[in-house]
């Protein structure tokens, strides 16, 4: 079901033409591997997990046009849900998050090897074996509301702490999120070795800001450059020359629970963009077909409250979390 309507947010970004990147040197459309010929990790940067999240595509287009080459190891650039991206309409920018289902909820082996079929599942099945070869993965996303950027670091203890450690080395963004997993399906950053604390393979997911705001483009680009630097595949000099954002003091939000829509009548009672701290437990936040959503405890942080018009019954509308310090 498509609940899309014209977005209330201005589209400040321009979707790049990525057709030149379709031809692959690994046999999978829109996957390009850059091999240094020297020992080192396999590092993947993925864009377009969701078709209307432009900043990732802009970032990969930028890196191609900078003629980036790794100093060691291999770097792969992936444009993921290209079928959804091909539906992009700046006059209706909420309409092409996906074609049939959310590409970032299908990454369990049970689903990938099961009988279901969709545009997104077919693409995930093309990519999964290649994704599983990554030592480090950065998945570039953005958000429906104009929230401060945050890094999704997966689940503690299943690999989340190693993701926090990687994000701390990158130094961006300010907010790092540890959560409880997604109730609607496994995300890419949690699958296989990424979700195993005994493995070195590490994945992080950047939410760079509101989907189409100009600042989102810079956050995605500079976080990616720093990611390439700290994973060792780009020289510090090359990456730092292209970065201007100042260092920030990072903090972790540990998500405790989420709320899924019970109906299509879900409605916020105020404007929440994300990372607001609700001082008192019990404060009414939203109405949902006769049910009132309330803050579950004092000083609850609202994480990624959804402002999208494209949701279904069961879609996660918000997560609640507590602020904690970085842990090594």
C-alpha positions as CSV (number, residue, x, y, z in Angstrom):
1,X,0.0,0.0,0.0
2,X,1.3,3.4,-0.9
3,X,0.4,6.2,1.5
4,X,2.5,8.8,-0.3
5,X,1.5,12.4,-0.6
6,X,3.3,15.5,-1.7
7,X,6.0,16.2,1.0
8,X,5.9,19.3,3.1
9,X,9.8,19.5,2.9
10,X,11.6,21.5,0.2
11,X,13.8,19.4,-2.1
12,X,17.1,21.1,-2.1
13,X,19.2,18.3,-3.6
14,X,19.4,17.2,-7.2
15,X,19.3,13.5,-7.9
16,X,22.4,12.6,-10.0
17,X,22.3,10.5,-13.2
18,X,23.9,7.2,-12.1
19,X,23.4,5.4,-15.4
20,X,27.1,5.5,-16.2
21,X,27.7,3.4,-13.1
22,X,25.5,0.5,-14.2
23,X,28.3,-1.5,-15.9
24,X,30.0,-3.5,-13.3
25,X,33.4,-5.1,-13.0
26,X,32.1,-7.8,-10.7
27,X,29.1,-9.0,-12.7
28,X,26.4,-7.3,-10.6
29,X,24.8,-4.1,-12.0
30,X,25.7,-0.9,-10.2
31,X,28.5,-2.5,-8.2
32,X,32.0,-1.2,-8.8
33,X,35.1,-2.6,-7.1
34,X,38.3,-0.5,-6.9
35,X,41.3,-2.7,-6.2
36,X,44.6,-1.3,-5.0
37,X,46.5,-4.5,-5.7
38,X,47.8,-4.3,-2.2
39,X,46.8,-6.2,1.0
40,X,44.1,-4.6,3.0
41,X,40.4,-4.8,3.9
42,X,37.4,-4.9,1.6
43,X,35.4,-1.8,2.4
44,X,31.9,-1.2,1.0
45,X,30.0,2.0,0.8
46,X,26.3,1.6,-0.2
47,X,23.8,4.2,-1.3
48,X,20.2,4.0,-2.3
49,X,19.0,1.4,0.2
50,X,15.9,3.6,-0.1
51,X,15.2,5.2,-3.5
52,X,14.4,8.7,-2.3
53,X,17.5,9.1,-0.1
54,X,19.6,11.2,-2.4
55,X,22.6,12.1,-0.3
56,X,24.2,8.6,-0.6
57,X,23.9,8.7,-4.4
58,X,25.4,12.2,-4.5
59,X,28.3,11.0,-2.3
60,X,29.2,8.0,-4.5
61,X,28.9,10.2,-7.6
62,X,31.3,12.6,-6.0
63,X,33.8,9.9,-5.2
64,X,33.7,8.6,-8.8
65,X,34.3,12.1,-10.1
66,X,37.2,12.6,-7.7
67,X,38.7,9.5,-9.3
68,X,39.1,7.9,-5.9
69,X,41.5,5.0,-5.7
70,X,42.2,3.0,-2.5
71,X,45.7,3.1,-1.1
72,X,45.4,-0.5,0.0
73,X,42.8,-3.3,0.0
74,X,39.6,-2.9,-2.1
75,X,36.7,-0.5,-2.0
76,X,33.3,-1.3,-3.5
77,X,30.6,1.3,-4.3
78,X,27.1,-0.1,-4.5
79,X,23.9,1.7,-5.7
80,X,21.3,-0.7,-4.1
81,X,17.6,-0.2,-4.8
82,X,18.1,1.4,-8.3
83,X,14.6,0.3,-9.3
84,X,13.1,2.6,-6.6
85,X,15.6,5.4,-7.5
86,X,14.4,5.2,-11.1
87,X,10.9,6.2,-9.8
88,X,12.2,9.5,-8.2
89,X,9.9,12.4,-8.7
90,X,10.9,15.7,-7.0
91,X,7.3,16.7,-7.0
92,X,6.3,13.7,-4.9
93,X,9.5,12.8,-3.1
94,X,8.0,10.5,-0.6
95,X,6.7,8.1,-3.2
96,X,9.8,6.0,-4.1
97,X,11.3,4.8,-0.8
98,X,10.8,1.3,-2.2
99,X,9.0,-0.4,-5.0
100,X,7.3,-3.3,-3.2
101,X,8.8,-3.6,0.2
102,X,11.5,-2.0,2.4
103,X,14.9,-3.1,1.1
104,X,16.4,-2.8,4.6
105,X,14.1,-5.4,6.3
106,X,14.9,-8.5,4.2
107,X,18.5,-9.4,5.3
108,X,17.9,-12.6,7.3
109,X,18.8,-15.9,5.6
110,X,15.3,-17.1,6.4
111,X,13.8,-14.4,4.2
112,X,16.5,-14.3,1.5
113,X,16.3,-18.1,1.1
114,X,12.6,-18.3,1.5
115,X,9.7,-18.4,-1.0
116,X,8.7,-14.8,-1.0
117,X,9.4,-12.6,-4.0
118,X,9.6,-8.8,-4.6
119,X,11.7,-6.3,-6.6
120,X,13.7,-5.7,-3.4
121,X,14.2,-9.3,-2.5
122,X,15.5,-10.1,-6.0
123,X,18.0,-7.3,-5.7
124,X,19.1,-8.4,-2.2
125,X,19.6,-11.9,-3.4
126,X,21.9,-10.5,-6.2
127,X,23.9,-8.6,-3.6
128,X,24.0,-10.7,-0.4
129,X,27.0,-12.9,-1.2
130,X,29.0,-9.8,-2.2
131,X,27.9,-7.9,0.9
132,X,29.1,-10.7,3.1
133,X,32.7,-10.3,1.9
134,X,33.0,-6.9,3.4
135,X,35.3,-6.2,6.3
136,X,33.7,-2.8,6.8
137,X,30.4,-1.5,5.5
138,X,28.9,2.0,5.5
139,X,25.2,2.2,4.5
140,X,24.2,5.7,3.6
141,X,20.6,6.8,4.6
142,X,18.7,9.9,5.5
143,X,15.5,10.7,7.5
144,X,11.9,11.8,6.9
145,X,12.2,14.6,9.6
146,X,14.9,17.3,9.9
147,X,16.6,15.6,12.8
148,X,20.2,16.0,13.7
149,X,22.3,13.3,11.9
150,X,22.9,10.0,13.8
151,X,24.8,6.8,13.2
152,X,22.9,3.5,13.7
153,X,25.3,1.1,15.3
154,X,23.1,-2.0,15.6
155,X,22.3,-4.1,18.6
156,X,24.2,-4.7,21.8
157,X,25.7,-7.2,22.3
158,X,25.3,-8.6,18.8
159,X,28.0,-6.5,17.1
160,X,26.7,-3.1,18.2
161,X,29.7,-2.2,20.3
162,X,32.2,-2.7,17.6
163,X,30.1,-0.4,15.4
164,X,30.1,2.2,18.1
165,X,33.9,1.9,18.3
166,X,34.2,2.4,14.5
167,X,31.9,5.4,14.6
168,X,33.9,6.9,17.5
169,X,37.1,6.7,15.3
170,X,35.2,8.5,12.5
171,X,34.2,11.3,14.9
172,X,30.9,12.0,13.1
173,X,28.1,12.5,13.7
174,X,27.3,13.6,17.3
175,X,24.7,11.0,18.0
176,X,25.3,7.3,17.9
177,X,22.3,4.9,18.3
178,X,22.3,1.4,19.8
179,X,19.0,-0.2,19.4
180,X,17.0,-3.4,19.8
181,X,16.8,-4.4,16.2
182,X,14.0,-3.7,13.8
183,X,10.7,-5.5,14.4
184,X,9.8,-5.5,10.7
185,X,12.9,-7.5,9.6
186,X,16.7,-7.8,9.8
187,X,18.7,-4.8,8.5
188,X,21.9,-5.3,6.4
189,X,24.2,-3.9,9.1
190,X,23.0,-6.7,11.5
191,X,23.3,-9.8,9.2
192,X,25.9,-12.5,9.4
193,X,29.3,-11.5,10.6
194,X,28.3,-7.9,11.1
195,X,26.0,-9.0,13.9
196,X,28.6,-11.4,15.5
197,X,30.7,-9.7,18.2
198,X,33.4,-12.4,17.8
199,X,34.0,-11.3,14.1
200,X,35.9,-8.3,13.0
201,X,33.5,-7.4,10.2
202,X,31.8,-4.2,11.1
203,X,28.8,-2.3,9.6
204,X,27.4,1.1,10.4
205,X,24.4,3.0,9.0
206,X,24.4,6.8,8.7
207,X,21.2,8.8,8.9
208,X,22.6,12.0,7.5
209,X,19.7,14.3,8.2
210,X,16.4,15.2,6.5
211,X,16.3,13.5,3.1
212,X,16.5,16.5,0.8
213,X,18.1,19.3,2.8
214,X,21.4,20.7,1.6
215,X,23.2,20.0,4.8
216,X,22.5,16.3,4.4
217,X,24.8,16.1,1.4
218,X,27.8,17.4,3.3
219,X,27.3,15.1,6.3
220,X,27.0,12.1,4.0
221,X,30.1,13.1,2.0
222,X,32.4,13.9,4.9
223,X,31.4,10.9,7.0
224,X,32.1,8.7,4.1
225,X,35.5,10.3,3.6
226,X,36.4,9.9,7.2
227,X,35.2,6.3,7.1
228,X,37.5,5.6,4.2
229,X,40.3,7.1,6.1
230,X,39.8,5.2,9.4
231,X,39.4,1.9,7.6
232,X,42.8,2.5,6.1
233,X,41.8,2.5,2.4
234,X,42.2,6.3,1.9
235,X,45.2,8.4,3.0
236,X,44.5,10.9,5.8
237,X,45.9,13.7,3.6
238,X,43.5,13.0,0.8
239,X,40.4,12.7,3.0
240,X,41.2,15.6,5.3
241,X,41.7,17.9,2.4
242,X,38.1,17.4,1.4
243,X,36.6,17.8,4.9
244,X,35.7,20.9,6.8
245,X,33.2,19.8,9.5
246,X,34.6,20.3,13.0
247,X,35.0,17.5,15.5
248,X,32.1,16.8,17.8
249,X,31.6,15.3,21.2
250,X,29.7,12.1,20.5
251,X,27.1,10.4,22.7
252,X,25.2,7.1,22.5
253,X,21.5,6.7,22.7
254,X,20.5,3.2,23.8
255,X,17.1,2.5,22.4
256,X,14.9,0.5,24.8
257,X,11.7,0.1,22.7
258,X,9.9,1.2,19.6
259,X,6.3,2.0,18.7
260,X,4.6,0.6,15.6
261,X,1.5,2.1,14.0
262,X,-1.7,0.3,15.0
263,X,-3.7,2.1,12.3
264,X,-3.4,4.4,9.3
265,X,-4.8,7.1,11.5
266,X,-1.6,7.6,13.5
267,X,-1.2,11.4,14.2
268,X,1.5,13.2,16.2
269,X,0.2,15.8,18.7
270,X,3.1,18.1,18.2
271,X,6.0,18.5,15.7
272,X,8.8,16.1,16.6
273,X,11.9,16.0,14.5
274,X,14.0,13.6,16.5
275,X,16.3,13.6,19.5
276,X,13.9,15.7,21.6
277,X,14.1,14.7,25.3
278,X,10.7,14.2,26.9
279,X,11.2,15.1,30.6
280,X,8.2,13.3,32.2
281,X,6.9,9.8,31.7
282,X,3.3,9.7,30.5
283,X,3.4,12.8,28.3
284,X,1.0,12.3,25.4
285,X,2.8,12.3,22.1
286,X,0.5,10.9,19.4
287,X,-3.0,9.4,18.9
288,X,-3.5,6.1,17.0
289,X,-7.1,5.0,16.4
290,X,-8.1,5.6,20.0
291,X,-4.8,4.7,21.6
292,X,-2.6,7.5,23.1
293,X,1.2,7.0,22.7
294,X,2.9,8.3,25.8
295,X,6.5,8.7,26.9
296,X,7.5,5.5,28.6
297,X,9.9,7.0,31.2
298,X,11.4,10.3,32.3
299,X,14.0,11.9,30.0
300,X,13.0,9.6,27.1
301,X,14.8,10.5,23.8
302,X,12.7,10.4,20.7
303,X,14.7,8.7,18.0
304,X,13.7,9.1,14.3
305,X,10.0,9.9,14.7
306,X,8.5,9.2,11.3
307,X,7.0,12.1,9.4
308,X,6.6,10.1,6.2
309,X,3.2,9.6,4.7
310,X,4.2,6.3,3.3
311,X,3.6,3.9,6.2
312,X,1.5,0.8,6.9
313,X,0.0,-0.8,10.0
314,X,3.1,-2.1,11.8
315,X,5.5,0.5,10.5
316,X,7.8,1.9,13.3
317,X,6.8,5.5,14.0
318,X,9.3,6.2,16.7
319,X,11.9,4.7,19.0
320,X,12.5,5.6,22.7
321,X,16.0,5.7,24.2
322,X,18.3,6.8,27.0
323,X,21.5,8.8,26.6
324,X,24.7,7.0,27.8
325,X,28.4,7.5,27.4
326,X,30.7,6.0,24.9
327,X,32.0,2.5,25.9
328,X,35.2,1.1,24.7
